[in-house]
Amino acid sequence: MTSFTDRADDTATSLRALFPETPLQLNVHLSQRFGAEVFLKREDLTPVRSYKLRGAFNAMRKVLARDPSQRHFVCASAGNHAQGVAYACRHFGVSGTVFMPVTTPQQKIDKTRAFGEDNVEIRLTGDYFDQTLAAAQSYCAQANAWFLSPFDDEDVIEGQASIGAEILHQLGRAPDLVILPVGGGGLSAGVTSYLREAAPSTQIRYIEPAGGASLAAAIAAGEPVTLKRINSFVDGAAVARIGTLTFDRLKDVSPDKVHSAPEDRICITMLEMLNVEGIVLEPAGALSVDALPELAEEIAGKTVVCVTSGGNFDFERLPEVKERAQRYAGLKKYFILRMPQRPGALREFLEMLGPQDDIARFEYLKKSARNFGSVLIGIETKSAENFVRLAQQLDAAGFVYRDITDDETIAEFLI
């Protein structure tokens, strides 16, 4: 029986029929910043702009090798997995049915259709992914089709492991550290299994979104558990439950090797990579780079590889990303201000603002009393310290105000 690394190497070779090795690029900006050799494994540069094509391709070719009569594949996905399956269906000349939630952005629907062309049918079903998944699996049984899991499948795991094979081939040696994003676990399980065999000296760190830390929860419990709530902002990695097969390959990972990235902090990383390097990353694609400041002392003087897992970013989300980044950095805050209804009160407030302060939002909410009015105000500034000065001035002047920047309940309705 061939080894896992042999099978992953074979997958990497077979993938050359679809696309060349994704670049392993030394990033000078990050290397200088952290005093290390920081390489980016650019999975955002595959034909579908994510690594998901690897697993979909490998699973499909293995199924077709075992049963050439199987000509119909089904998946449930609102993003990268759907596009990978669609691309693979066109490559192999088979039929695909892709189930997507009704709420899927039109851009993702259009891209999936473009990759699959006439080989793929898209069905919009369910408001939430669980409903979409149930519909896809039910249809799959009725149609005698093959269901392609996005991560919890041995052939998919093997396909994602081809990233590890390419890293060693391109670098020509084993890196000191590889940083992997974690969602359902297909990528992390595959690359981990490969490196354990082919480069056992290489250390691995795992990064998952704070609002979807399914690997950390599973390690703590000793088995996969379903998170009660997830934050869907990092849509490519926000998974409520890590896969059973993927966790079986990750269950021995030490808890201190698993890190969580706050969603708003990831936005800072996305903007930095876009503005400084011209690299477009989706939230999940930025996870590995986002971990570098947290690992700064550990990586100094070492060779580090960050897997940038995807670049399917809808630029209509850019204002939201900027907003989240500013709020996390303390450069933008929202207040509810109780404004006295007297001549000169507004001017008095405005004169408290410094030359670096800018009003981004100003809205009267209602008159809560005859002599006062509630105002929603958003302020942007160049330095977080400016808000300390503003608060001191407001307090000294006797203004009544409330900082609602981090109040999720109020912000959901007002901001």
N, C-alpha and C positions, 0 to 999 in steps of 0.2 A: 504494500500500500504506500502510495506516495505521501510525502510529508505535507504539512500545511504550507510551508514556505514554497515547496515545489509547485503546489497547485496555484498559489498566489502569483508566482513567477510566470506560470503558464497563462494565467489571466492577463497579466500585464502585457505579455507578448501578443495575445489575441486582441487586446484593446487597440493595438496599433492599426487595426483595420478601420477604426473609427476616428482616432485622433492621436497625434504624437504625445510623448510624455509632457505633462504639464510642467511649466518651468519651476526650477528650484533656484530662486533668486536671492543673492546676498543683498540685503537691504542696508544701504550705507547709513541712512538716517537713524534707524533703530539700533544698528551696531554701534554707532558713535554715542548715542544716547545712553546705552546700557553697558558700554565697554565690553562687548561680546561680538562674536560672529553670529548675526541673526539672519537666518535664511527664511524665506517665505515659500512654502509649497503651494503654488498658485492654482488650487482647485477651482477658483473662480474663473479660470480661463479654459475650462472644458467647453465643448460645443454647446452644452446646456447651462454653462456657468455655475456648475456645482459638481461635486464628486458623485452624486447619486446615479449618474449614468453608469458608473463602474459596476455597482451592485446589480442594477437592473439588467445590464448587458450579460453579466456572468450568470445570473440566475436563469435568464432566458435561454442562453446557449446550452446550459447544462440540461434544462428540461427538454429542449429540442434534440439533444444528443441521446437522451434516454428514450424519448417518445416523439419521433418525427411527425406523428399524426396530430400532435397537440398544436393547434394553430390559433388559439384564442387565449389571450391573457387579460387579466383584470387587476386593477389597483384602485385604491382610495387615497387621494392626496389633494391638497390644495396648493402644492408648490413644486419643489424640486424633484421629488420622486415621480410625480406625474409627468414632468418633462423628460426625465430620464427614461421612463417606460415608453413614452410616445416615440422618442428617438430610436430606442432599441427595436420597437415594433416595426418601424419603417425600415431599419437596417436589415432585419431578418425576414421582412415581407410577410409578417403575420398580423392578425387582427388584434386590436386592443380596445378595451372599454375602460375609460377612466372616469371614476366617480369623484365629483368635487362638491363641496358644500355650496349651497345657493349663494352664500355670502362671499364666494371667491372673487377677488378683483378681476375685472375684465382683461387686464393685461396678462395675468397668469393663464387665463382660459385661452386667450389668443396665442400665446407662446406655445402652449401644449398642443394646440391644434396645428400650428405651423410646423412643429417638429414631427408630429405624427402623420400629417397630411391625410390622405384617404384611408390610411391603415387604422386610424383611431377614431372612436366615437366618444364624445364627452357627454356625461349625464350629470346634471346639477340636481343634487338630492340632499335634503336635510339642512337645517340651520346650523348644526354643530357637527364636528367631525365624527363623533361617536355614531350619530345617525347615518352619516355618509358611509362609514365603515360597515355598519350592519347591512345597509342596502347593497353594498358591493359584494359582501360575502354571500348574502342570500342569492343575488343574481348569479354569482359564480357557480354555486351549486346547481342551480337550475340550468345554466347554459353549458355545464360540463367544461368550464374554462379553468385556467390555472391562475390562482391568486398570487400576486407578487407582493410580498410584504416589504415595507420600506426599510426594515432593519432586522426583524427577528426571523432570519432565514440563514442557514449555513452557507448557501451559495452567494447570498448578498454579502455576508460578512467576509467571505473569501474574496469577493470582488473588490470590496473597499480596502482589503489588505494590500492590493496592488499598489496603493500609495506608498506603503512601507518599502516595497520592492524598488520602486522608482527612486525614493529618497536615497537609499544605500547605493544604487547604481549611479545616480547623478553626483552625489557627494564624493563617492569613491572611498568612503570610510564611514564608520559609525559615528553619528553625532553624539555629543554629550547628553543632550536633552531634546526630547520631542514634546511639543505641547499640542494636545488634541482637544477639540471641542466635543461635547457630549450632548446628545439628545436621546434618541432611542437606543444608542449604543452600537450601531452597526459599524461606523467608522472607527470608533475607539477600540471595540473588540477585535476588529480585523487587524488594525495596525499594531495593537498590543501583542496579539498572538504571533504576528510575523516577527516583530522585533525581539520577542522573548527567545525565539529560535535562532534568528539570524544575527542579532546584535544584542546579546544579553547584558552588555555593559551600559547600554543606553538607558538613561532614566526617562520616565514618562510622567507628565503632569496632565491632569484632566480638568477641563474648565466647562462648567455648565451655568446656565443663567440662574440667578438667584430665585427667580420666580418659577423655576422648573427643575429643581435639584433632585432629579429622580435617582441618579447614581448614588449620591450621598445618603439618601433615605434608604436605598436598598442595602448599602453596605452596613448602615447602622442596624437594620432589621435582620440582616443575614439572608434576605430574599427580596425579590421585587415587591414593592408596595405601590399603591395608587395614591398619589398626592391629592388631597382634598380640594386644592385650588392651585391653579397655575396662572402665571402672567404670560399672555400670548404674544407680547411684543417681539420676543426673539422667536419668531414663528418657525424657523428652521430647526430649533432645538428645544422648544418648550413642550416637553412630553411628560404626561402625567405619570407614566409608568414605564420604566426601562424594560427592554425585552427579556424574556426568560432565557433564550439562548445567548444573547449578548451578555447578560449578567453572569451567566455561568463561566464566561471567559474573563470577567472582570471582578469576580467575587473576592479574590485575594488581594485586590488593590488596597493599600493602606489608606485610611481616611485622611491622613495629612497630605496625601498626594492629589486630593480632589479639592478644587477651589470653586467658589461661586462668584459670578460677576454680576453686580447690580445693573439692571437694565439701563438706567440713565447714564452710568459710567461707560457702558458700551457705546453709547451715542458719542461721547467725547472721542473715543478711539476711532469710530467711523469717520467723524469729521476730520480728525487729524490725518488719517490715511488718505482721505479725499483731497483735502486742501494742501497737504505737504507733499504727498507722493502721487496724487492723481489716480489712486487705486479705489475702485468702487467695491465696497463690501456690504453685504446684507448683515443684519445684526448677528446672526449665527456665524457668519464668515469672519467677523471681527473678534470672536471670543478668544482665540488663542493669542492674538496680539494684545488684547486688553489685559491679559494676565501678566504681561512682562513687568510692569512696575512693581507688582506684588512679589515677583520672583527676582527682583533686581540684584540683591546680594548673592543669591544662589547662582546666577548665570554669568556673573562677571568673569571675563577671560575664557568663557566656554563657547562651544559651537552649539547653537540652538536652532531648531527647526519649528516654525509655527505653521500649522496647516490652516490656510485660509480657505474654508470649506465651501464658500459660495458668494456670488456677487449679483444675485437676482434682487436688486434693490429698485423699488418703484420711487422715482424722484418726487412724486407727489407727497411722499412721506418725509421729505427733507425738512420742511418747517417743523414737523413734530420732533425729528431727531435733534435739530438745533435747539428747540425749546427744552427738551429733556437734558441736553448737555449743559445748557446754561444754568438750569435749575440745580443740577448735581454739583456744578462748579461754584455755586453760590453767587452767580453773576446775574440772576434774575429772580425776583421775588414778587409775590402777589400779597396784597394787603386788603382788608376791609377797614376803611377809615371812617370814623364818625366825624363828619365835617360839620362844624357850627354854621348855622344858616345866618350869617351876618356879613356885612360888607368887609372885604379885605381878608376873610378867612382863607380863601383859595390862594390868594397871592402870598399870604404868610406861609402856607404849606409849600408852594412852589419855590419860594426863596430858600427853603431848606435844602433843596436839591443841589448837588455839586456839579461841576463842569463835565464830569464823566457819567452823570446820571441821565437816563432818558426814559420818558414815560411811554410805555408800549401799550398800555390799556388804561382807559379812564371811563368809568361808567357809573352813573347814579343808579343804585339798585332800587331804592324806595325811600320815602320819608318815614323813618321809624319814630320820630317825635316832631313836635311843632318847630323846635329850635335846632334840630339836627337832621342831617341826611346821611345815609350810608353810601359810601363810594367804594367800588371795586377798582383798585389801581394796580397796574403791573409796572414794574420798574426794572430796566436793564442798566448795568453799570460795567465798568472795566475792571474793578477790583472788589472782591467780596468784602474787604474792610470798609468800603464806602457805606455798606448797610449798617455797620456798627455805629458810624457817625450819624447816619440818618435817624436811627432809633434813639440815640441820645438826645438829638434835637427835638424829636417828636415828644419824648418824655418830658423834657424841660419846658416845652410849650404847652403841655397839658392835653395834647391830642390823644384821643382814645382810638386804638387801632388793634388789629389782630393779623398776625402773619398766617396765611392759609396755604402757603406754598407746598407744604408737605402733608396737608390735610386731604387725603384722597377722597373722602366723601363729599366735602364741600367743593373741592376742585373739579370733581366730576360734573357737577351741575353748573358751576360758574365760569370755569376757565376753558 
